[in-house]
Amino acid sequence: DLDYDGIIVATPIETLLPYLEHLTGRGARHVLVEKPLCLSSNDLRGFLARHPGAPAMVALNRLYYPSVTALAEILRVEPAILAEFTFGEMVERTLSAGLSPAALARLGVANSIHVIATAFDLIGLPRTLDSCIEGQGRLDWHPAGAIFTGTGLSESGVPFTYAADWLAGGRWSMAVRTARGLYRMAPMEGLAFVPEDGGPEEMLVVPPSPGGLKPGFPEMLAAWLDATAPDPRAGLPRLLAHMQAIERIMGYADLG
């Protein structure tokens, strides 16, 4: 066995899964690996078939944002009635990030997974999902499409909608309606509440100022270091479910 308390894998996307395969084969039992681990659910399924129960946790730090944690606690008391989320991408910033052509072609998995996984972590994975994809060929680096809209019903019975127009940029956001009113994360680092009776908006979690540690990163590291097993929300089986949903949302072909 490897003589380490824990191992963090933070390398280019295409090398993440090979590194994890190597470490798992050598007996590593406490690994935190950068998202998205791989670009295809087929590749992840193959890894899980070879290494069932692999104890790796994926670094989806948005799951640990204070705003997300606060909303999750609220939704345990106030059930969600309706949800919506957006996953716009800033094209110029994306193209300057040094991603490979393969990662750019599946940017929904490579980057938008942050907000999509967070949304489905809060309301439940899709039970049904109807997607509409437009703008094929409008972005040379993302041939699957440029405009994504859809509706669905989560496993916990929450209707949801989503939208993203990568031709117009935009930001990540999520809103959840309960019987008391509307909870909104826009940006995702903050949480605001608008009462159903039309009262003034209240900031429940104020977005942090720029600089310093990434929001959610200390909480994610604590969850990884303190646990005897991976947090199921960021474990590989859950990652596989998120990838399968994203492939449907984005219209990605099965790479298997």
Order of alpha helices (4+ residues) and beta strands (2+ residues): beta-alpha-beta-alpha-beta-alpha-beta-alpha-alpha-alpha-beta-beta-beta-beta-beta-beta-beta-alpha-alpha
